[in-house]
Amino acid sequence: MAVTAKPKLDARSIRADFPIFEQQFHGKPLSFLDSAASAQKPRQVLDAMRAFYETSYANVHRGVYQLAERATEAYEGARQTICSFVNADSTREIIFTRQATEALNLVAYSWGLNNLGPGDVVVVTELEHHSNFVPWQYIAGRTGAELRLIRIDDAGELELDNLDELAAGGNIKVVAANYVSNSIGTVNPVERLSAWAHEHGAIMVVDAAQAAPHRPVDVQALDCDFLALSSHKLCGPTGVGALWGRRELLEKMEPFNLGGHMIRKVTLERTTWGELPYKFEAGTGPIAEAVGFAAAIDYIGRVGLEAIEEHEQTLVTNALERMIEIDGIVTYGPPPERRAGIISFNLDGIHPHDVAQILDLDGVAIRAGHHCCQPLMSRFNVAATNRASFYLYTVPEEIDRLVEGLHKVKRMLG
Ligand code: 7TS
């Protein structure tokens, strides 16, 4: 039987691609354990954006001159890269947005306002980032639809046994869930949720902002209807994200933003909309940012998403083993094999902000807060947690420094 070697990743050499690590903070090398908030940028992405501005920059889709054509090619090339990255059928289904948040708002407003009403049900999970919770809560409120919640168990995994009870007495129209939880790292069974949504005639909306940096995201395999991404979470620039949507749904939807670039014809009496994807891309787009987004996808693609996932699993397994030995620590989330490289935790009686500040003095950057997941924080009965998150440039010494730092916090404040 053929044995296929699992892809491996050399975090140390990858790290050399990231200029941010050349600096010190509080006299210490940077241990950046906050990639779930936003990932650092490799030289390859920075260079691609700089080269684009220096040699190919103009506004897109309007110039007849050579430079504008070159800019348009680069922008549309980036759309093609994203299309392949999520295994979509057509670039017409890829809409550039400012980030995942705008992509999810686009769906909630453009699809939700025209398709939801009294008696309808929108299902979200208790694990959602506010970006995939608040828009649905708001649009449900405006249309008279009801918002229902898929709860989680104590390990932070979705409770799927009572899904049919959840559906009782309502007309399920939307199921919206993240693929990976940014707060506790849970990898959610999106295929199963999609199948359940479709059984009920609902659409499936996937927030892949936290999944796409870490594992392959394939809209065909997930069998969803919409999927949202952010560039900055996968080593690309801020200010750009993407929505993938099924063409037949996008065709029927009203535009989200109105103005230049998204029209077919404007007269005093009425305006008609442009074709997909431009109908949803009003105004000058994030042109250089899209080029950087594509460079980031190429970069993580060269490293390999399977290798990145494997690397994070090793780190998270090792870190969790050592962290649970710390007296008074509570960690949240499922076992390592069902989570991405994220560990949320609390130290008994010590405020997360104090933990993060003391770690910072040793150059260790973690996030402390509610991670834009207040319903999840309520479920765990806490106002905030500490969160350490790992990525392709994380090296094992950073876990050592985190664990040593936590022991120090305990000595100082425990
Ligand atoms: N969905 C998930 C699962 C996320 O992790 C984030 C960002 C968003 C949506 C929103 O992304 P944006 O690019 O539109 O802002 N998550 C985080 C975080 O965990 N800490 O800061 C941002």
Boltz pocket constraint, residues with backbone or C-beta under 6 A from the ligand:
constraints:
  - pocket:
      binder: B
      contacts: [[A, 36], [A, 37], [A, 38], [A, 99], [A, 100], [A, 101], [A, 102], [A, 129], [A, 131], [A, 132], [A, 178], [A, 180], [A, 181], [A, 182], [A, 183], [A, 207], [A, 208], [A, 209], [A, 210], [A, 230], [A, 232], [A, 241], [A, 371], [A, 372]]
      max_distance: 6.0
